[in-house]
Amino acid sequence: MCLLPLPSSRHSAIAPIPPTLMNHHHLAIKILPMARNPKNLLHRPTITMPKIDAYLRCIADQENIRERSRKELESAKDYAIQSFAKELLDTVDILNMALASVPEEFHTKASAEAVAAGKDDVAVSMADQLSNLYTGVSMTEVELVKTLKRNGVERHDPQGEVFDPKLHQALFQAPVPDKPPGTIFSVQKLGYTIKGRVLRPAQVGVVAEPK
């Protein structure tokens, strides 16, 4: 809380305290505009240098409080989003596993009908239903990833990259012909970041040094 100093001598004039200084919840929000320019204040006989200093300190304190509050609010918001987003990643993984379990020939209605061509009606119907199911799950996964992205969550596929312990979690190692040691050759789970920070490291397989 900002306090105006008492007059240092009997010659010091007493300036009225602005109403905003009487309420610590709104401290110095509406301090005299001229207080930002000490030269203007010096031309007012009722305001002394100690009071100018007090006004300016109040302004600086209030701006510091606002900046600190803004940062705390942003931090709380980021933490809330991070906690919620992290819980959604398992759902995204399940949707991806469901999509991966469907053979490629059933990814579209046309290819599914081509596979079922010449077979009985039951086979055609099942192929069509599987294709529709794949499309629905795929659309759900895409929208969920878009929602995460709008909140600062980015997905990353590190396939072929050099292993980085800050971004990746190695689940296993194996020698792989024609691939340099230390590179990622298998991605079990994709990695995610939120506003530049790692939300979940990618779970990967890394090329081992040849024995």
C-alpha positions as CSV (number, residue, x, y, z in Angstrom):
1,M,0.0,0.0,0.0
2,C,1.3,3.5,-0.9
3,L,1.4,6.1,1.8
4,L,1.9,9.8,1.3
5,P,4.6,11.3,3.5
6,L,3.7,13.8,6.2
7,P,4.9,17.4,5.6
8,S,8.6,17.7,6.5
9,S,8.2,21.2,7.9
10,R,5.6,23.7,8.8
11,H,6.2,25.4,5.4
12,S,5.2,22.3,3.5
13,A,1.7,22.6,2.1
14,I,-0.7,19.7,2.5
15,A,-2.2,18.5,-0.7
16,P,-5.5,16.6,-0.6
17,I,-5.2,12.8,-1.0
18,P,-6.8,11.5,-4.1
19,P,-9.9,9.3,-3.3
20,T,-8.3,6.3,-5.1
21,L,-5.4,6.3,-2.5
22,M,-8.0,5.7,0.3
23,N,-9.0,2.4,-1.2
24,H,-6.1,-0.2,-1.4
25,H,-8.1,-2.3,-3.9
26,H,-7.8,0.4,-6.5
27,L,-4.6,2.0,-5.3
28,A,-3.4,4.7,-7.6
29,I,-5.3,3.5,-10.6
30,K,-6.6,7.1,-11.2
31,I,-3.7,9.1,-9.7
32,L,-3.5,12.6,-11.1
33,P,-2.3,12.4,-14.7
34,M,0.2,15.2,-14.1
35,A,1.9,13.0,-11.6
36,R,3.5,11.2,-14.5
37,N,5.3,14.4,-15.3
38,P,7.1,15.8,-12.2
39,K,7.8,19.1,-14.0
40,N,4.0,19.8,-14.1
41,L,3.7,19.0,-10.4
42,L,6.4,21.5,-9.5
43,H,4.3,24.4,-10.7
44,R,1.5,23.5,-8.2
45,P,2.3,25.3,-4.9
46,T,0.3,22.8,-2.9
47,I,2.4,19.8,-4.0
48,T,5.9,19.2,-2.6
49,M,8.7,17.0,-3.9
50,P,8.0,14.3,-1.3
51,K,4.5,14.1,-2.5
52,I,5.6,13.9,-6.1
53,D,7.9,11.0,-5.2
54,A,5.0,9.3,-3.3
55,Y,2.7,9.7,-6.3
56,L,5.2,8.2,-8.7
57,R,6.0,5.4,-6.4
58,C,2.3,4.6,-6.2
59,I,2.0,4.5,-10.0
60,A,5.0,2.2,-10.2
61,D,3.7,-0.1,-7.5
62,Q,0.3,-0.3,-9.2
63,E,1.8,-1.1,-12.5
64,N,4.0,-3.8,-10.9
65,I,0.9,-5.3,-9.2
66,R,-1.0,-5.3,-12.5
67,E,1.9,-7.0,-14.3
68,R,2.3,-9.6,-11.6
69,S,-1.4,-10.3,-11.6
70,R,-1.4,-10.7,-15.4
71,K,1.5,-13.2,-15.2
72,E,-0.2,-15.2,-12.4
73,L,-3.4,-15.3,-14.4
74,E,-1.7,-16.5,-17.5
75,S,0.3,-19.1,-15.5
76,A,-3.0,-20.4,-13.9
77,K,-4.7,-20.6,-17.3
78,D,-1.7,-22.4,-18.9
79,Y,-1.7,-24.9,-16.0
80,A,-5.4,-25.6,-16.3
81,I,-5.1,-26.1,-20.1
82,Q,-2.0,-28.3,-19.6
83,S,-3.7,-30.6,-17.1
84,F,-6.9,-31.0,-19.2
85,A,-5.0,-31.5,-22.5
86,K,-2.7,-34.1,-20.9
87,E,-5.8,-36.2,-19.9
88,L,-7.1,-36.0,-23.5
89,L,-4.0,-37.4,-25.0
90,D,-5.0,-41.0,-24.0
91,T,-8.2,-40.5,-25.9
92,V,-6.3,-39.4,-29.0
93,D,-4.1,-42.4,-28.7
94,I,-7.1,-44.8,-28.5
95,L,-8.6,-43.2,-31.6
96,N,-5.3,-43.6,-33.5
97,M,-5.1,-47.2,-32.5
98,A,-8.7,-47.8,-33.7
99,L,-7.8,-46.2,-37.0
100,A,-4.6,-48.2,-37.4
101,S,-6.5,-51.4,-36.8
102,V,-8.7,-50.9,-39.9
103,P,-7.1,-52.3,-43.1
104,E,-6.3,-49.6,-45.7
105,E,-8.7,-51.0,-48.3
106,F,-11.6,-50.1,-46.0
107,H,-10.5,-46.5,-45.4
108,T,-12.9,-45.2,-48.1
109,K,-16.3,-46.3,-49.2
110,A,-15.2,-46.8,-52.8
111,S,-12.3,-49.1,-51.9
112,A,-14.4,-51.0,-49.4
113,E,-17.1,-51.6,-52.1
114,A,-14.4,-52.8,-54.5
115,V,-13.2,-55.4,-51.9
116,A,-16.7,-56.6,-51.3
117,A,-17.6,-56.7,-55.0
118,G,-19.0,-60.1,-56.2
119,K,-19.6,-61.2,-52.6
120,D,-23.0,-61.6,-50.9
121,D,-25.0,-58.7,-49.5
122,V,-23.9,-59.3,-46.0
123,A,-20.2,-58.9,-47.0
124,V,-21.0,-55.7,-48.9
125,S,-23.0,-54.3,-46.0
126,M,-20.3,-55.1,-43.5
127,A,-17.6,-53.5,-45.7
128,D,-19.7,-50.4,-46.0
129,Q,-20.3,-50.2,-42.3
130,L,-16.6,-50.6,-41.5
131,S,-15.8,-47.8,-44.0
132,N,-18.4,-45.5,-42.4
133,L,-17.1,-46.3,-38.9
134,Y,-13.5,-45.5,-40.0
135,T,-14.6,-42.2,-41.5
136,G,-16.5,-41.2,-38.3
137,V,-13.6,-42.1,-36.0
138,S,-11.2,-40.3,-38.3
139,M,-13.3,-37.1,-38.2
140,T,-13.5,-37.3,-34.4
141,E,-9.8,-37.6,-34.1
142,V,-9.1,-34.7,-36.5
143,E,-11.5,-32.4,-34.6
144,L,-10.0,-33.3,-31.3
145,V,-6.5,-32.6,-32.5
146,K,-7.7,-29.3,-33.9
147,T,-9.2,-28.4,-30.5
148,L,-5.9,-29.2,-28.8
149,K,-4.1,-27.0,-31.4
150,R,-6.3,-24.1,-30.8
151,N,-5.3,-24.2,-27.1
152,G,-1.5,-24.3,-27.9
153,V,-1.0,-28.1,-28.1
154,E,1.0,-29.3,-31.0
155,R,1.5,-32.9,-32.1
156,H,4.9,-34.1,-33.4
157,D,6.0,-37.2,-35.2
158,P,9.7,-37.7,-34.7
159,Q,10.1,-40.6,-37.2
160,G,13.7,-40.5,-38.7
161,E,14.9,-37.8,-36.3
162,V,17.9,-38.0,-34.0
163,F,17.0,-39.1,-30.6
164,D,16.7,-36.2,-28.1
165,P,16.1,-37.2,-24.4
166,K,14.4,-33.8,-23.9
167,L,11.7,-34.6,-26.5
168,H,11.7,-38.4,-26.8
169,Q,11.4,-41.4,-24.5
170,A,13.3,-44.5,-25.7
171,L,11.3,-47.7,-25.1
172,F,13.7,-50.0,-26.9
173,Q,16.8,-50.1,-29.1
174,A,17.6,-52.4,-32.0
175,P,20.2,-52.5,-34.8
176,V,18.6,-51.4,-38.1
177,P,20.5,-51.9,-41.4
178,D,21.1,-48.7,-43.4
179,K,20.0,-46.4,-40.5
180,P,22.5,-44.4,-38.5
181,P,22.7,-45.2,-34.8
182,G,20.8,-42.9,-32.5
183,T,18.0,-42.2,-35.0
184,I,14.3,-43.0,-34.4
185,F,13.0,-45.8,-36.5
186,S,9.8,-46.6,-34.7
187,V,7.2,-44.3,-33.0
188,Q,4.9,-46.0,-30.5
189,K,3.2,-42.8,-29.4
190,L,3.4,-39.3,-30.9
191,G,4.9,-36.5,-28.9
192,Y,3.0,-33.3,-27.8
193,T,4.1,-29.9,-26.8
194,I,2.1,-27.0,-25.3
195,K,3.3,-23.5,-26.1
196,G,6.8,-24.7,-26.7
197,R,7.0,-26.9,-23.6
198,V,6.9,-30.7,-23.7
199,L,3.5,-32.0,-22.7
200,R,4.3,-35.6,-23.4
201,P,7.5,-37.0,-24.9
202,A,7.2,-39.2,-28.0
203,Q,7.6,-42.9,-27.1
204,V,10.1,-44.3,-29.6
205,G,12.4,-47.1,-30.7
206,V,16.0,-46.0,-31.4
207,V,18.6,-47.5,-33.7
208,A,21.3,-49.2,-31.6
209,E,25.0,-49.2,-32.2
210,P,26.1,-52.2,-34.2
211,K,27.9,-54.9,-32.1
